[in-house]
Amino acid sequence: MLKALLLENVHPLTVEILAAHGVEVEVRSGALDESELIHALEGVHILGIRSKTQVTDAVIAASPELLTIGAFCIGTNQIDLRSAASHGVAVFNAPFSNTRSVVEIALAEIISLTRRLTERDKALHAGVWDKSAEGSHEVRGRTLGIIGYGNIGTQLSVLAENLGMSVVFYDTSEKLALGNARRLGSLDELLAVADVVTLHVDGRSGNAGLFGAQQFSQMKPGAIFLNLSRGFVVDTHALREAILSHHLAGAAIDVFPEEPKKRGDAFESELRGLPNVILTPHIGGSTLEAQEAIGVFVANKIRDYVRSGSTTLSVNLPNLALESSTGVARVAHLHRNTPGVLAEVNRTLAEHGTNIEGQLLATRGEVGYVVTDAGSSVEAAVVEALRAMGQTIKLRVLTDIKG
């Protein structure tokens, strides 16, 4: 029986989907540190996490039975993807499922900060009737600058235009502008014209420290800043100084360089207590709708991989879309991408009289993946011979895949 360990409060539907396919599921509420995770993964085949748990090379190397990791979120920078690939561990995430939720919170924060609702709310809670239009603006006619024009950035672009905003964006990749949005040639150009700057970049290491004192100084006086992407891309001290000097009129931050491991833990940040600053605990994608969609999407990807060997949308292994089989058994062979592997696999099968009914091969960087449907059961000697190949990373023989 396959065993799954699910951390960080993934959606209950994940448990239902995996359990319905015979997986024994253990659920824990918080994240685990490296030593705790190594211990917890003994005998575990499936790991489910969100953004807090760090799956390092040491964790992966110490977990030989691990088959797949599900990141129940957008980002995968908390996982050593190269190590996972080299150990034959498939990683899946949910790149689209919480896009709408992040876009909606961004829009809500843009309006709240532009109207200075944070200060009006605070005053009333303190018993002070502070009715004033001072510092309060409509978002209509203002310019939104989007840094990172991916799934979230593009949808935000469309909805912001519906509110009457003018949209400009900057992305290092070539992206098609939607609606009336305008692509700018540099980050400097965007900062010079945007009334609101919002970050929606990915977690690649090259984005570390992307936004610091220089970038804040280039923003328009009275502009607003949002970061709902990654905590390590922004210099929080520089942001604090920009707020206190009144160069920026406000900010909304959902991600931080260091975040508590679980709900209820203490939170410290030099951004606490600043005027017209919204701080949220990494909840950009945390709506019930998004969490359900993520749970179903990632759970189904994991199910398909352990059941049929399908790696569609895996972020670290060669992608093969595999469904039911007309054969008796399926041999899924992850290997180092060197010449001659396919020939050796087929030679081994032929030597043992194993007829091939279908076969697919894909490669991705240093890893290759060949999947063979056999017309008869696969003998133990075949399995031993394939596992003994010098290029073999991980071998699985799957049955009961007729759909």
PEJOQUI-V621516 format. One record per run of one state. SS is the DSSP state (H for helix, E for strand, C for the rest). FROM is the first residue (numbers start at 1). TO is the last residue. If there is no record, write none. Layout:
SS_FROM_TO ; SS_FROM_TO
//
This chain:
C_1_2 ; E_3_6 ; C_7_11 ; H_12_20 ; C_21_23 ; E_24_27 ; C_28_33 ; H_34_40 ; C_41_45 ; E_46_49 ; C_50_54 ; E_55_55 ; C_56_56 ; H_57_61 ; C_62_67 ; E_68_71 ; C_72_78 ; E_79_79 ; C_80_80 ; H_81_86 ; C_87_89 ; E_90_92 ; C_93_98 ; H_99_114 ; C_115_116 ; H_117_125 ; C_126_142 ; E_143_147 ; C_148_150 ; H_151_162 ; C_163_165 ; E_166_170 ; C_171_181 ; E_182_183 ; C_184_186 ; H_187_193 ; C_194_195 ; E_196_199 ; C_200_204 ; H_205_207 ; C_208_210 ; E_211_211 ; C_212_212 ; H_213_218 ; C_219_222 ; E_223_227 ; C_228_230 ; H_231_233 ; E_234_234 ; C_235_235 ; H_236_244 ; C_245_247 ; E_248_253 ; C_254_276 ; E_277_279 ; C_280_287 ; H_288_308 ; C_309_328 ; E_329_336 ; C_337_340 ; H_341_351 ; C_352_355 ; E_356_364 ; C_365_366 ; E_367_374 ; C_375_379 ; H_380_387 ; C_388_391 ; E_392_398 ; C_399_403
//
